[in-house]
Amino acid sequence: MSEDFNMSMRKFLKQVGVTSQQAIEEALRNAGDTTGKQFEAKMVLTINDLEMEHVVTGTIAGQS
């Protein structure tokens, strides 16, 4: 893979990570007391031109 490809992918994934974390933190703040709660999460990445869909699931612990 080319250096341009690697750099563009890393930039995109960094943006996804940073903005996703901010969105989750804001949602937890707005939810009030989430102590001891677990939240099932799902992230879906699609690239329409490649007919690709990638799903990642996991659990996020509430704030203590």
C-alpha positions in Angstrom: 0.0 0.0 0.0 1.2 3.5 -0.7 2.4 6.0 1.8 -0.5 8.4 0.8 -3.0 5.6 1.4 -1.6 4.8 4.8 -1.6 8.4 5.9 -5.1 9.0 4.8 -6.4 5.9 6.6 -4.6 6.8 9.8 -6.0 10.3 9.6 -9.5 9.0 9.1 -9.2 6.4 11.9 -7.8 9.1 14.3 -10.8 11.3 13.5 -13.2 8.4 14.1 -11.5 7.6 17.5 -11.4 11.2 18.8 -14.9 12.2 17.7 -16.4 8.9 18.9 -14.9 9.3 22.3 -16.2 12.8 22.6 -19.7 11.7 21.6 -19.7 8.8 24.1 -18.4 11.1 26.9 -21.1 13.7 26.2 -23.9 11.0 26.1 -22.7 9.6 29.5 -22.7 13.1 31.0 -26.2 13.8 29.7 -27.5 10.4 31.0 -26.9 11.4 34.6 -25.8 8.8 37.1 -24.4 5.8 35.2 -22.5 4.3 38.1 -22.3 0.5 37.8 -24.1 0.4 34.5 -22.9 -1.3 31.4 -23.7 -0.1 27.9 -23.7 -2.3 24.8 -22.0 -0.4 22.0 -21.9 -1.0 18.2 -19.8 0.8 15.7 -20.6 0.3 12.0 -18.1 1.3 9.3 -19.3 1.4 5.7 -17.6 2.2 2.5 -20.3 2.3 -0.1 -18.1 2.3 -3.2 -16.4 -1.0 -1.9 -19.7 -2.5 -0.8 -18.0 -3.0 2.6 -19.5 -3.0 6.1 -17.5 -3.7 9.2 -19.2 -4.0 12.6 -17.5 -3.8 16.0 -19.4 -4.5 19.2 -18.4 -4.1 22.8 -19.3 -2.9 26.3 -18.7 0.5 27.8 -18.8 0.9 31.6 -20.7 3.8 33.0 -19.0 6.5 34.9 -18.1 6.0 38.5 
